[in-house]
Amino acid sequence: MQKKKESKEFLLNSKKGDSGAKLLFGDNGFCAEFIRDYSDIPYAKDVKAEDIVDVSEQFVPLFAEEREADVVKRINVREGVPFFLISLLEHKTKVDYNVHMQIFRYMVFIWDAYEKEMEKQKKGISKRAGFKYPPIIPIVYYEGKKNWTVPPNFKSRIWNGHKFGKYVPDFEYYLLPLKSYSNEELINHGDGISLAMMINKLQSKEDIEDFCNLPPDKVEKILNTMPEYQKEIVAKVYTAVLMKMNVPMDIVQELVGRVKKKKMAELFGAMEKIDVQAEWRKMDKVRNEIARQQEEIEAGKQEIEAGKQEIEAGKQEIEAGKQEIEAGKQEIEAGKQEIEAGKQEIENEKQEIENEKQKLIQERERIEKSTKFLLKSFVETLQELGVTKENAMKKITESYKLSKAEAEKIVQDYWK
């Protein structure tokens, strides 16, 4: 089950312009008066507060915050007959060209909820020929100063809606532009909703002056016939209006107190001393100063952001330098490793050369040894053959291509 929202004081509503209307139409008594006095809804001319059930919380939370001022009512217009009139009230302070779609969404939600409700009571009833969905009367309560220029029919929001005709859903909303009613027209209805609507009309010093010119006895007569709880609502509506007009809080409290005490003849006595236009000019000056400070703050934020970006760019540059240094270190390390590998290769080659030298020395020693053996054998053989030393030296010189001195030494070493 959905948790019920905690109630908020109307002055905390994020849509201040809608607070007064929300309070008025939220009350079933005021709502009944409004329907009787200001609408042409069939079967509703005798509607009473007890015929109305507020079902706003069932549907309004389905929308965004901007729809929080809407009120949805379920109205039983014929006792004992399962026929319902559901009135959808929208409160606008400026022209909204998408109002048709907002209303249409409400209609779909309401009909869907009604179908489910009936199905719970009797399974399959919505599929029967006799089942009917309740009428929905959308009312646009407009408080703005500009003329309301939105066509009333849904088809106007569909591209070539007039050509597609029967294929497009179509309905009209009932428009109540508050500014089109004079104070005289409103006060002649003689009920609380009309008094509240007169208060809701107040937007300028001229509006206040017009209100002050109303017969005080008529205004007090209306207050005297209202129950206490409705006077409290009117007081809250009055507070919302004064707050929107930037009236000082001490004056607001004084004037609202007069409403509660039913001293309507003095209602705007203090207000006549207030230059509302001057208050607005002061407020505009304050707003301009706030806007200027906000611009300075925004410029400061942008400067800080630019500084942050510059710092970030510096960090990135430093990081790139670090990466470049690291790459240089890696390159140097690779060079060192290459040099070390070259040294190792040279060392290996030197070792190979040394090994070859040893092999050559050994080979030379072997050859010298073999040569000595051959020369010794040759000398001994020549001696055995009776060759003289002189001839032996000649033979050795010719056979081994040695010098005379070398041949002489060999013969001397091996001649027996």
C-alpha positions in Angstrom: 0.0 0.0 0.0 1.3 3.4 -0.9 2.5 5.5 2.0 0.5 8.6 2.4 2.5 11.8 1.9 3.0 14.0 4.9 1.0 17.2 4.6 3.0 20.4 3.9 2.1 24.0 4.7 1.0 25.6 1.5 3.7 28.2 1.7 6.3 25.5 1.3 4.7 24.4 -2.0 7.3 24.6 -4.8 4.6 26.1 -7.0 3.6 29.2 -5.0 1.2 30.4 -7.7 -1.0 27.3 -7.3 -1.2 27.2 -3.5 -4.4 29.3 -3.2 -6.3 27.2 -5.8 -5.0 24.0 -4.3 -6.5 25.0 -0.9 -9.8 26.0 -2.4 -10.5 23.0 -4.6 -9.0 20.7 -2.0 -12.0 21.5 0.2 -15.2 19.6 -0.8 -17.4 22.4 0.4 -15.7 25.1 -1.7 -15.5 22.6 -4.6 -19.3 22.0 -4.5 -19.9 25.8 -4.5 -17.6 26.2 -7.4 -19.4 23.5 -9.4 -22.8 24.9 -8.6 -21.9 28.6 -9.4 -19.4 28.4 -12.2 -19.8 25.3 -14.2 -22.5 23.9 -16.5 -21.8 20.3 -15.6 -24.9 18.1 -16.1 -26.6 16.7 -13.0 -24.3 18.8 -10.8 -26.4 21.9 -10.0 -27.4 20.5 -6.7 -24.2 18.8 -5.7 -23.2 19.0 -2.0 -19.9 18.6 -0.2 -21.0 15.1 1.0 -21.4 14.0 -2.6 -17.7 14.6 -3.3 -14.8 12.3 -2.5 -11.3 13.7 -3.0 -9.2 11.1 -4.9 -6.3 13.3 -5.7 -3.7 11.2 -3.9 -4.7 8.2 -6.1 -3.7 10.0 -9.3 -1.6 13.2 -8.8 1.5 11.3 -7.5 1.6 9.6 -10.9 2.8 12.9 -12.3 5.9 15.1 -11.7 6.1 17.7 -9.0 4.7 20.4 -11.3 1.3 18.7 -11.1 1.0 18.7 -7.3 -1.5 21.5 -7.4 -4.1 19.4 -9.3 -7.2 18.1 -7.6 -9.2 15.1 -8.7 -12.7 14.7 -7.3 -15.2 11.8 -7.5 -18.8 13.1 -7.4 -21.8 10.9 -6.9 -24.6 12.9 -8.6 -27.5 10.5 -8.3 -28.0 8.5 -5.1 -28.6 4.8 -5.6 -27.6 5.0 -9.3 -24.1 3.7 -10.3 -23.3 6.9 -12.2 -20.3 9.0 -11.3 -19.1 12.3 -12.4 -15.4 12.8 -11.9 -14.2 16.3 -12.1 -10.6 17.1 -12.9 -9.5 20.6 -11.9 -6.3 22.1 -13.2 -4.8 25.4 -11.9 -2.8 27.4 -14.3 -1.0 30.7 -13.7 0.3 31.0 -17.3 -0.8 29.7 -20.7 0.1 26.0 -21.1 -0.4 24.6 -24.6 0.1 21.0 -23.4 -2.9 21.1 -21.0 -4.8 18.7 -23.3 -2.3 15.9 -22.9 -2.1 16.4 -19.2 -5.9 16.1 -19.0 -5.9 13.1 -21.3 -3.4 11.2 -19.1 -5.6 11.9 -16.1 -8.6 10.5 -18.0 -6.7 7.3 -18.9 -5.6 6.8 -15.3 -9.1 7.5 -13.9 -10.9 5.2 -16.3 -8.3 2.4 -15.8 -8.7 2.7 -12.0 -12.5 2.7 -12.3 -12.4 -0.4 -14.5 -10.2 -2.2 -11.9 -12.5 -1.1 -9.1 -15.6 -2.5 -10.9 -13.8 -5.7 -11.8 -13.0 -6.3 -8.1 -16.7 -6.0 -7.4 -17.8 -8.2 -10.3 -15.4 -10.1 -12.4 -15.7 -9.5 -16.2 -18.2 -6.7 -15.9 -16.1 -4.3 -18.0 -16.4 -6.7 -21.0 -20.2 -6.6 -21.0 -22.2 -4.4 -23.3 -23.9 -2.5 -20.6 -20.7 -1.4 -18.8 -20.1 2.3 -19.1 -17.1 4.4 -18.0 -17.9 7.5 -15.9 -17.9 11.0 -17.5 -14.8 13.1 -16.7 -15.2 16.8 -16.7 -11.9 18.6 -17.0 -11.9 22.2 -15.7 -9.0 24.6 -16.2 -9.0 27.2 -13.5 -6.8 30.0 -15.0 -5.4 32.8 -12.8 -3.0 34.4 -15.2 -3.2 38.0 -16.6 -2.6 37.1 -20.2 -5.5 35.9 -22.4 -5.9 32.1 -22.5 -5.2 31.2 -26.2 -5.3 27.4 -26.0 -8.1 25.9 -28.1 -10.4 23.9 -25.9 -10.6 20.7 -28.0 -8.0 17.9 -27.8 -8.0 17.4 -31.5 -6.3 20.8 -32.0 -3.1 19.3 -30.6 -3.0 16.5 -33.1 -1.4 17.1 -36.5 -4.1 17.4 -39.1 -6.6 16.4 -36.4 -9.5 17.8 -38.3 -8.7 15.5 -41.3 -8.2 12.4 -39.1 -11.4 13.2 -37.4 -13.1 10.1 -36.1 -9.7 8.3 -35.6 -8.6 10.8 -33.0 -9.9 10.9 -29.3 -11.6 14.2 -28.8 -12.9 16.2 -25.8 -13.1 19.8 -24.6 -12.1 21.2 -21.2 -14.1 23.8 -19.4 -12.1 27.0 -19.0 -12.6 29.3 -16.1 -10.4 32.4 -16.6 -10.5 34.2 -13.2 -9.8 37.6 -14.6 -12.9 37.5 -16.8 -15.1 37.8 -13.7 -15.6 41.2 -12.0 -15.7 41.5 -8.3 -19.4 42.5 -8.6 -20.2 39.2 -10.4 -18.3 37.2 -7.8 -19.7 38.8 -4.7 -23.3 38.5 -6.0 -23.0 34.7 -5.7 -22.7 35.3 -1.9 -20.7 32.3 -1.0 -17.2 31.4 0.3 -15.7 30.2 -3.0 -16.6 33.5 -4.6 -14.9 35.5 -1.8 -11.8 33.3 -2.1 -11.7 33.8 -5.8 -11.9 37.6 -5.3 -8.9 37.3 -3.0 -7.1 35.1 -5.5 -7.5 37.8 -8.1 -5.4 40.2 -6.2 -2.2 40.8 -8.1 -1.7 44.6 -8.0 -2.4 47.8 -6.1 -5.3 48.5 -8.4 -6.8 45.1 -7.6 -6.6 46.0 -3.9 -8.3 49.3 -4.5 -11.1 47.6 -6.4 -11.5 45.1 -3.5 -11.7 48.0 -1.0 -14.6 49.5 -2.9 -16.8 46.4 -2.4 -19.7 46.7 0.1 -18.2 45.6 3.4 -21.6 44.3 4.6 -21.7 41.8 1.7 -18.2 40.6 2.4 -18.9 40.2 6.1 -22.2 38.4 5.4 -20.3 35.8 3.4 -17.9 35.3 6.2 -20.7 35.0 8.8 -22.3 32.2 6.8 -19.0 30.2 6.5 -18.0 27.5 8.9 -14.8 28.2 10.9 -12.7 25.7 9.0 -13.5 27.5 5.7 -12.5 30.8 7.2 -9.2 29.2 8.1 -8.8 28.2 4.4 -9.7 31.7 3.2 -7.1 33.1 5.7 -4.4 30.7 4.2 -5.4 31.7 0.6 -5.2 35.4 1.7 -1.7 34.7 3.2 -0.5 33.1 0.0 -1.7 36.0 -2.1 -0.1 38.6 0.2 3.2 36.6 0.2 3.2 36.6 -3.6 2.8 40.4 -3.5 5.8 40.7 -1.2 3.8 42.3 1.6 5.8 42.5 4.9 5.2 39.6 7.2 3.9 41.8 10.1 1.2 43.3 7.8 0.4 39.8 6.5 -0.2 38.5 10.1 -2.4 41.6 10.9 -4.6 41.3 7.8 -5.0 37.6 8.1 -6.0 38.0 11.7 -8.8 40.3 10.6 -10.2 37.7 8.2 -10.3 35.2 11.1 -12.1 37.8 13.3 -14.5 38.6 10.4 -13.5 42.3 10.4 -13.7 42.6 6.7 -14.6 46.2 6.7 -11.0 46.9 7.9 -9.5 44.2 5.8 -7.4 46.4 3.7 -7.1 49.3 6.0 -3.4 48.7 6.6 -2.9 47.7 3.0 -3.8 51.2 1.7 -0.8 52.5 3.5 1.5 50.1 1.6 2.9 51.0 -1.7 2.9 47.6 -3.3 4.6 48.8 -6.4 7.4 50.2 -4.3 7.7 46.9 -2.5 7.9 45.1 -5.8 10.6 47.6 -6.9 12.5 46.9 -3.7 12.1 43.2 -4.3 13.2 43.6 -7.9 16.3 45.5 -6.7 17.0 42.7 -4.2 16.4 40.1 -7.0 18.8 42.0 -9.3 21.4 42.1 -6.6 21.0 38.4 -6.0 21.2 37.7 -9.7 24.4 39.9 -9.9 25.9 38.0 -7.0 24.9 34.7 -8.6 26.6 35.8 -11.8 29.7 36.6 -9.8 29.6 33.3 -8.1 29.1 31.6 -11.5 32.0 33.5 -12.9 34.1 32.5 -9.9 33.0 28.9 -10.4 34.0 29.0 -14.1 37.4 30.6 -13.1 37.9 27.8 -10.5 36.9 25.2 -13.1 39.3 26.8 -15.6 42.0 26.7 -12.9 41.2 23.0 -12.3 41.4 22.3 -16.0 44.8 24.1 -16.2 46.1 22.1 -13.1 44.8 18.9 -14.7 46.6 19.8 -18.0 49.7 20.5 -16.0 49.3 17.1 -14.2 48.9 15.5 -17.6 52.0 17.3 -18.9 54.0 16.2 -15.8 52.7 12.6 -16.3 53.7 12.7 -19.9 57.2 14.0 -18.9 57.4 11.2 -16.3 56.5 8.7 -19.0 59.1 10.2 -21.3 61.8 9.9 -18.6 60.7 6.4 -17.8 60.9 5.6 -21.5 64.5 7.1 -21.6 65.5 5.1 -18.6 64.2 2.0 -20.3 66.1 2.9 -23.4 69.3 3.5 -21.4 68.8 0.2 -19.6 68.3 -1.5 -23.0 71.5 0.2 -24.2 73.4 -1.0 -21.1 72.1 -4.5 -21.7 73.1 -4.3 -25.3 76.6 -3.1 -24.3 76.9 -5.9 -21.7 75.9 -8.3 -24.4 78.5 -6.9 -26.7 81.2 -7.1 -24.0 80.2 -10.7 -23.4 80.4 -11.4 -27.1 83.9 -9.8 -27.3 84.9 -11.8 -24.3 83.7 -15.0 -25.9 85.5 -14.1 -29.1 88.8 -13.4 -27.1 88.4 -16.7 -25.5 87.9 -18.4 -28.8 91.1 -16.6 -30.1 93.0 -17.7 -27.0 91.8 -21.3 -27.6 92.9 -21.0 -31.2 96.4 -19.7 -30.1 96.8 -22.6 -27.7 95.9 -25.0 -30.5 98.4 -23.3 -32.8 101.1 -23.5 -30.2 100.4 -27.1 -29.6 100.4 -27.7 -33.3 103.6 -25.9 -33.7 105.2 -27.9 -30.9 103.9 -31.1 -32.5 105.3 -30.0 -35.9 108.6 -29.0 -34.4 108.8 -32.3 -32.5 108.0 -34.2 -35.7 110.5 -32.2 -37.7 113.2 -32.8 -35.1 112.4 -36.5 -35.2 112.5 -36.5 -39.0 115.8 -34.5 -39.2 117.4 -36.8 -36.6 116.3 -39.9 -38.5 117.6 -38.3 -41.8 121.0 -37.4 -40.3 121.4 -40.9 -38.8 120.4 -42.5 -42.1 122.9 -40.3 -44.1 125.6 -41.2 -41.5 124.9 -44.9 -41.9 125.1 -44.6 -45.6 128.6 -43.1 -45.2 127.8 -39.6 -46.3 130.3 -37.0 -45.0 129.2 -34.2 -42.8 129.6 -31.6 -45.5 127.4 -33.6 -48.0 124.9 -34.3 -45.2 124.6 -30.5 -44.6 124.1 -30.0 -48.3 121.4 -32.7 -48.5 119.6 -31.2 -45.4 119.8 -27.7 -46.9 118.4 -28.9 -50.2 115.7 -31.2 -48.8 114.3 -29.0 -46.0 115.1 -25.6 -47.5 117.2 -24.6 -44.5 120.1 -22.2 -44.2 123.6 -23.5 -44.1 124.0 -22.5 -40.4 120.7 -24.3 -39.6 121.8 -27.4 -41.5 125.2 -27.3 -39.8 123.6 -27.1 -36.3 121.3 -30.0 -37.1 124.1 -32.2 -38.2 126.2 -31.3 -35.2 123.2 -32.2 -32.8 122.4 -35.6 -34.4 125.7 -36.8 -35.8 127.1 -39.7 -33.8 
